[in-house]
Amino acid sequence: MSESFEYEFDTLAVRAGIERSQFNEHSEALYLTSSFVFANAAQAAARFSGAEPGNVYARFTNPTVTVMQERLAALEGAEACIATASGMAAIMSTVMALMQGGEHIVASQSIFGATQQLFGNILPKFGVTTTFVAGTDPPAFRAAVQPRTKLLFIESPSNPLTEVYDIAALATIAHDAGVLLVVDNCFCSPAQQRPIELGADLVIHSATKYLDGQGRVLGGAVCGRKLHTEEVFKYLRTAGPTLSPFNAWVILKGLETLRIRTQAQAANALELARWLEAQPQVMRVFYPGLPSHPQHELAMRQQASGGAIVSFEVSGGREAAWRVVDNCRMVSITANLGDTKTTITHPASTTHGRISAEARQASGIGEGLLRVAVGLESVTDIERDLARGLVA
Ligand SMILES: *Cc1c(COP(=O)(O)O)cnc(C)c1O
């Protein structure tokens, strides 16, 4: 499958990257080995110098990880992909590989909490600063660019309010300013959105979410042009936040069902969002697949579906929101997402609990807000679970 580009998405999802061993196995082999043996001293020297390609040590490469990287690159339409130990390791490795002290990031304010911490509190220790832009308006991003800006960083749709950013417009702004556009594609996965086709330079993944999709392992990835991923690889092989072969194998198997899972989850999410809109206790539903969503048209243009994250605001604040959570018998009370099992969380007291009440209010994360990551159960059962707390 070296000419990956000749195949359609569904074919690439189950076959891209396969390289069989001497045993000609059908399923992808799991190579649980930390190092590799050389035929002789000359080969060892050639492998170490890079004169001869091949595996040396699993902090650098492992064949199972390589298959996963090639498959994910094919699905994202990227030239290359580097796998990392987690989604945060992917973000940190990208910054460490491509930036220097004194340089600057422009990021959307509504990004994952740990990313916000990394950009806002850890990177400044090394002279890398970030301007956070509120709202989805592309000109606001242009206004925040400085002479030493290196990256424009967004997540679309955002967590938990499902704000949608215009990736093509932001790519134009970034490139006009000589800046790279980085998109965290965690909420959509390449099955529902391909940022590189829209002009993004790099795509970040927390493979922990939809790529595994069954809540088993942590993982991450950086996809993009070789020019950039090779820098990320150089950092990774030295600093060490490499993906384990076992986790790569699990994620590889997750990729095979990625599209049919996420498509079914998105269909469930749309049905649930419509049902929520009809409930009198629900004041507002945030779901890009609904015509009432402020960026519905943009979402339908750049995504294959509305995704599977549905947030909604109940009347009655925290008390009413917690009542919905506490009356769930089937839906899991957990902040994780992207699983085949539906999860529910109250952002104001969990994922966004560390930011001040004023900042939360300013970003629209009220006390009555709930986020549901819709799974593959019957949507009737999900509705029954949520209905219990809405009437209680
Ligand atoms: C979970 C998540 C991450 C971090 O991924 P980990 O695998 O937990 O390190 C980054 N971005 C988004 C949007 C996420 O949801």
The ligand as a Tripos MOL2 file, in Angstrom:
@<TRIPOS>MOLECULE
LIG
   15    15     1     0     0
SMALL
NO_CHARGES

@<TRIPOS>ATOM
      1 C1         -8.0490   14.9680   25.5660 C.3       1 LIG1
      2 C2         -7.6350   16.0720   24.6950 C.ar      1 LIG1
      3 C3         -6.2800   16.4310   24.5660 C.ar      1 LIG1
      4 C4         -5.1760   15.7790   25.3700 C.3       1 LIG1
      5 O1         -5.0370   14.4390   25.0490 O.3       1 LIG1
      6 P1         -4.4190   13.3400   26.0640 P.3       1 LIG1
      7 O2         -4.3650   12.1290   25.2140 O.co2     1 LIG1
      8 O3         -5.3530   13.2610   27.2280 O.co2     1 LIG1
      9 O4         -3.0870   13.8430   26.4670 O.co2     1 LIG1
     10 C5         -5.9610   17.4570   23.6980 C.ar      1 LIG1
     11 N1         -6.9130   18.0980   23.0000 N.ar      1 LIG1
     12 C6         -8.2200   17.7890   23.1060 C.ar      1 LIG1
     13 C7         -9.2150   18.5390   22.2980 C.3       1 LIG1
     14 C8         -8.6310   16.7820   23.9590 C.ar      1 LIG1
     15 O5         -9.9300   16.4880   24.0750 O.3       1 LIG1
@<TRIPOS>BOND
     1     1     2 1
     2     2     3 ar
     3     2    14 ar
     4     3     4 1
     5     3    10 ar
     6     4     5 1
     7     5     6 1
     8     6     7 2
     9     6     8 1
    10     6     9 1
    11    10    11 ar
    12    11    12 ar
    13    12    13 1
    14    12    14 ar
    15    14    15 1
@<TRIPOS>SUBSTRUCTURE
     1 LIG1         1 GROUP 0 **** ****
